[in-house]
């Protein structure tokens, strides 16, 4: 049975969350991890990414094993804001931030668990399968690190991302695709008091479109939202321009396409009706993935949880992760919970027991 050094696991996690690494500023955390992985015996490669994505780099690392099989384990190194100057507090077996920042368990809890599991396996002299690591930059807000990850390095056919919440044993086998829309509506300015009828109000066009648009929850697999609206100069000017950002998500790529087409067509019809110009930039952020419950990759993960007395559960999610990108690049990848909770808020926390359990899972999975 896996003997996990809980104190070392917690201390390493705290050390990592104290390193500022908001998205695109991952240089310090990447350098630290590259050095630590090298000291642990990994063959480490710093993989460059475009400068506009990060001042750091993606990490690929490999530790040869003697057992049959190769697995890619992955986490992202960046955090959301506010993620600078994090002061972790430990109380009653729970780690949280002081309250004015996030904690960074998303996703440094995964990194700490992977590295502690490997340290324990090596300390115990256990044989293990070949371990490949992919630590990515700029996952939050676009999965940019994984999209720019050099997959030619990867030998594994299967991957596990550690970037979800929920009880330990949660296996995300289904995740949505997402499409982003950026809409520019150009009406016609006029003096709102003297000659309003000579203008075309861009907001009137948008309001007409949105009134006729299916939004929020479309069905059990599909959602859509308008999240950003910018426009207007003064109350005495008929609003000449309006900028809107919207998204649609679905676990089904055909449903996603249908929803996007509906949104685009509704915007365009409203613009035509009012005589406004419209420009819509529509971009697929990532594709959905769906892996069967009885897939051998999922079954092997379930067996390792069960060996540790944890009942595994497969679940869908409404959010994207690096697993979406790896799946689209041909690497069959699921996303596991590390027990992270209330992520992306200043109330974020994680239970030490959950961190120990996911580390034990890794120990078991890698040594059988």
Secondary structure, 3 states (H helix, E strand, C coil): CCCCCHHHHHHHHHHHHCCCCECCCCHHHHHHHHHHHHHCCCEEEEECCCCCCCCCCEEEEEECCCCCCEEEEEEECCECCCCCCCCEEEECCEEEECCCCCCCHHHHHHHHHHHHHHHHHHHCCCCCCEEEEEEECCCCCCCHHHHCCCHHHCCCCEEEEEEEECCCCEEEEEECEEEEEEEEEECECCECCCCHHHCECHHHHHHHHHHCCCCEEEECCEEEEEEEEEECCCCCECCCEEEEEEEEEECCHHHHHHHHHHHHHHHHHHHHHHCCEEEEEEEEEECCEECCCCCHHHHHHHHHHHHCCCCCEEEECCCCCHHHHHHHCCCEEEEEEEEEECCCCCCCEEEHHHHHHHHHHHHHHHCC
